[in-house]
Amino acid sequence: MPNDDLKAHAASQEDFYALLDIPAAAGENEIRRAYRRTALKYHPDKIANPTPADLDKFHLLQIAYDVLSDPAIRQLYDNAREARQRKQRERDMMDAAKRKMREDLEARERAGAAGAGAGVQRGVKRPWMGAGTDDTDAEEKLQREIERIAEDGRRRRREVEEQLKRAADEEEQRLKQEEEEAKRAADRSSQRVDRSREGGGSNVPELERAVKVRWCCGFGVMGFRDPA
């Protein structure tokens, strides 16, 4: 696969390690074995009536092997993958914090409303009820107090949501800057890789030496590469 194509695939959202069912620290031999083992399940010459999904999976497996087999391209992919995972973790933490704050606010609202209602039911005079009020006045004041508590809860919720939104916007901006910096670093690394390969003279890149073979065990003309 041309080097430019590999660079593009290094930014893939696909988890190539999960696709091959290997750890991120897998070595070259483990990657090769996993590729051959998994590719056999989707090779069009090895399964009956392959579906378009099977062919797509087989092609994706070849891309995964090509990316992870090139140390420089793999590093670019690992950097992008780590950035995505870190961003997802931070989003999950932000969502959890947001849910917790909302639950706390709602619990306080329920507790306040329940406390106000219990005071009237037990005949207890609250400070906001005053002295000598009859049942009608008490009910009206209770309703106003409940509305006040609800409004206070809504106000607090709005304040919390605004704070969370500001924090999320700031975090999004920070992550965007990190991604841009990572992309610039990846471009610089890619340029160094290109210069290194250009300076290699007659050295042919490993991927360009890959050949398509017809396996003795029956692999056909679909171009399954033997990574051995």
C-alpha positions as CSV (number, residue, x, y, z in Angstrom):
1,M,0.0,0.0,0.0
2,P,1.4,3.5,-0.9
3,N,2.8,5.4,2.0
4,D,0.4,8.3,1.6
5,D,-2.5,5.9,1.9
6,L,-1.0,4.4,5.1
7,K,-0.7,7.9,6.6
8,A,-4.4,8.5,5.8
9,H,-5.4,5.2,7.5
10,A,-3.3,6.1,10.5
11,A,-6.0,8.7,11.4
12,S,-8.7,6.0,11.1
13,Q,-11.4,5.9,13.9
14,E,-11.2,2.1,13.7
15,D,-9.5,0.3,16.6
16,F,-7.1,-2.0,14.7
17,Y,-6.0,-3.7,17.9
18,A,-9.5,-4.7,18.8
19,L,-10.1,-5.8,15.2
20,L,-7.2,-8.2,15.4
21,D,-7.9,-9.0,19.0
22,I,-4.4,-8.2,20.2
23,P,-3.1,-5.8,22.9
24,A,-1.8,-2.4,22.0
25,A,1.7,-3.6,23.0
26,A,1.7,-6.6,20.6
27,G,4.9,-7.3,18.8
28,E,5.5,-7.9,15.1
29,N,5.1,-11.7,15.4
30,E,1.9,-11.5,17.4
31,I,0.4,-9.0,14.9
32,R,1.3,-11.3,12.0
33,R,-0.2,-14.4,13.6
34,A,-3.4,-12.5,14.5
35,Y,-3.7,-11.1,11.0
36,R,-3.4,-14.5,9.4
37,R,-5.8,-16.2,11.9
38,T,-8.5,-13.5,11.6
39,A,-8.2,-13.0,7.8
40,L,-8.9,-16.7,7.2
41,K,-12.4,-16.1,8.6
42,Y,-13.2,-13.6,5.9
43,H,-11.1,-14.5,3.0
44,P,-13.4,-14.8,-0.1
45,D,-11.7,-18.0,-1.2
46,K,-12.2,-19.7,2.2
47,I,-15.8,-19.0,3.0
48,A,-18.9,-19.9,1.1
49,N,-20.9,-17.1,-0.5
50,P,-18.9,-14.2,1.0
51,T,-21.1,-11.1,1.7
52,P,-20.1,-7.5,1.0
53,A,-19.6,-7.2,4.8
54,D,-17.1,-10.1,4.7
55,L,-15.2,-8.5,1.9
56,D,-15.1,-5.1,3.7
57,K,-13.9,-6.8,6.8
58,F,-11.2,-8.6,4.9
59,H,-10.0,-5.4,3.3
60,L,-10.1,-3.6,6.7
61,L,-8.0,-6.4,8.2
62,Q,-5.4,-5.9,5.4
63,I,-5.3,-2.2,6.3
64,A,-4.9,-2.9,10.0
65,Y,-2.0,-5.2,9.3
66,D,-0.3,-2.7,7.0
67,V,-0.6,0.1,9.5
68,L,0.5,-1.9,12.5
69,S,3.4,-3.5,10.6
70,D,5.0,-0.2,9.7
71,P,6.7,1.2,12.9
72,A,6.5,4.9,11.8
73,I,2.9,4.6,10.6
74,R,1.9,2.6,13.7
75,Q,3.3,5.4,15.9
76,L,1.1,7.9,14.1
77,Y,-1.9,5.7,14.6
78,D,-1.1,5.0,18.3
79,N,-0.9,8.8,19.0
80,A,-4.2,9.5,17.3
81,R,-5.9,6.5,19.0
82,E,-4.6,7.6,22.5
83,A,-5.9,11.1,21.9
84,R,-9.3,9.8,21.0
85,Q,-9.5,7.5,24.0
86,R,-8.4,10.3,26.4
87,K,-11.0,12.6,25.0
88,Q,-13.7,10.0,25.4
89,R,-12.6,9.4,29.1
90,E,-12.8,13.1,29.8
91,R,-16.3,13.3,28.2
92,D,-17.4,10.3,30.3
93,M,-16.1,12.0,33.5
94,M,-17.9,15.2,32.6
95,D,-21.2,13.4,31.9
96,A,-20.9,11.6,35.2
97,A,-20.2,14.9,37.1
98,K,-23.2,16.5,35.3
99,R,-25.5,13.7,36.3
100,K,-24.4,13.8,39.9
101,M,-24.9,17.5,40.2
102,R,-28.4,17.3,38.7
103,E,-29.3,14.4,41.0
104,D,-28.2,16.4,44.0
105,L,-30.2,19.4,43.0
106,E,-33.3,17.3,42.3
107,A,-32.9,15.6,45.7
108,R,-32.7,18.9,47.5
109,E,-35.8,20.1,45.7
110,R,-37.8,17.0,46.7
111,A,-36.5,17.2,50.3
112,G,-37.5,20.9,50.5
113,A,-41.0,20.3,49.0
114,A,-41.5,17.3,51.3
115,G,-40.5,19.2,54.3
116,A,-42.8,22.1,53.6
117,G,-45.7,19.8,53.0
118,A,-45.0,17.8,56.2
119,G,-45.1,21.0,58.2
120,V,-48.6,21.8,57.3
121,Q,-49.8,18.2,57.6
122,R,-48.5,18.0,61.1
123,G,-49.9,21.4,62.0
124,V,-46.5,22.9,62.5
125,K,-46.2,26.6,61.9
126,R,-43.2,27.4,59.7
127,P,-41.5,30.8,59.9
128,W,-43.0,31.7,56.5
129,M,-46.5,30.9,57.7
130,G,-46.7,33.5,60.4
131,A,-48.9,33.3,63.5
132,G,-52.7,33.0,63.6
133,T,-53.1,31.9,60.0
134,D,-56.1,29.7,59.1
135,D,-55.9,26.6,56.9
136,T,-56.6,28.5,53.7
137,D,-53.8,31.0,54.3
138,A,-51.5,28.1,55.3
139,E,-52.3,26.3,52.0
140,E,-51.6,29.4,50.0
141,K,-48.4,30.1,51.7
142,L,-47.4,26.4,51.4
143,Q,-48.0,26.6,47.6
144,R,-46.0,29.8,47.4
145,E,-43.2,28.2,49.4
146,I,-43.2,25.1,47.1
147,E,-43.1,27.4,44.1
148,R,-40.2,29.3,45.6
149,I,-38.3,26.1,46.3
150,A,-38.9,24.8,42.8
151,E,-37.8,28.1,41.3
152,D,-34.7,28.1,43.5
153,G,-34.0,24.6,42.3
154,R,-34.5,25.6,38.6
155,R,-32.2,28.6,39.1
156,R,-29.5,26.5,40.7
157,R,-29.8,23.9,37.9
158,R,-29.4,26.7,35.3
159,E,-26.3,27.9,37.1
160,V,-24.9,24.4,37.3
161,E,-25.6,23.8,33.6
162,E,-24.0,27.1,32.6
163,Q,-20.9,26.2,34.7
164,L,-20.8,22.8,33.1
165,K,-21.2,24.2,29.6
166,R,-18.4,26.7,30.2
167,A,-16.2,23.9,31.5
168,A,-17.1,21.7,28.6
169,D,-16.4,24.5,26.1
170,E,-13.1,25.1,27.7
171,E,-12.3,21.4,27.7
172,E,-13.3,21.1,24.1
173,Q,-11.1,24.0,23.1
174,R,-8.2,22.5,25.0
175,L,-8.7,19.1,23.3
176,K,-8.9,20.8,19.9
177,Q,-5.6,22.6,20.5
178,E,-4.1,19.3,21.6
179,E,-5.3,17.5,18.5
180,E,-4.0,20.3,16.3
181,E,-0.6,20.1,18.1
182,A,-0.6,16.3,17.7
183,K,-1.4,16.6,14.0
184,R,1.4,19.1,13.5
185,A,3.7,16.7,15.4
186,A,2.5,13.8,13.3
187,D,3.1,15.8,10.1
188,R,6.6,16.6,11.2
189,S,7.2,12.9,12.1
190,S,5.8,11.9,8.7
191,Q,8.1,14.3,6.9
192,R,11.0,12.8,8.7
193,V,9.9,9.3,7.7
194,D,9.7,10.4,4.1
195,R,13.1,12.0,4.1
196,S,14.5,8.9,5.8
197,R,13.1,6.7,3.1
198,E,14.2,9.0,0.3
199,G,17.7,8.9,1.7
200,G,17.7,5.2,1.7
201,G,18.8,5.0,-2.0
202,S,18.0,1.6,-3.3
203,N,16.3,0.4,-0.1
204,V,12.8,-0.5,-1.0
205,P,10.2,0.1,1.7
206,E,9.1,-3.1,3.4
207,L,5.5,-2.6,2.3
208,E,6.4,-2.2,-1.3
209,R,8.3,-5.5,-1.1
210,A,5.1,-7.3,-0.1
211,V,4.0,-9.6,-2.9
212,K,0.7,-11.3,-3.6
213,V,1.1,-15.0,-3.8
214,R,-1.1,-18.0,-4.4
215,W,-0.9,-20.2,-1.4
216,C,-0.4,-23.8,-1.8
217,C,-3.2,-24.5,0.6
218,G,-5.7,-23.0,-1.9
219,F,-5.7,-19.3,-1.5
220,G,-6.9,-17.8,-4.8
221,V,-6.4,-14.7,-6.8
222,M,-8.0,-12.3,-4.4
223,G,-4.7,-11.1,-3.3
224,F,-4.4,-12.4,0.3
225,R,-0.9,-11.3,1.4
226,D,1.2,-13.8,3.3
227,P,2.9,-11.6,5.9
228,A,5.5,-14.3,6.6
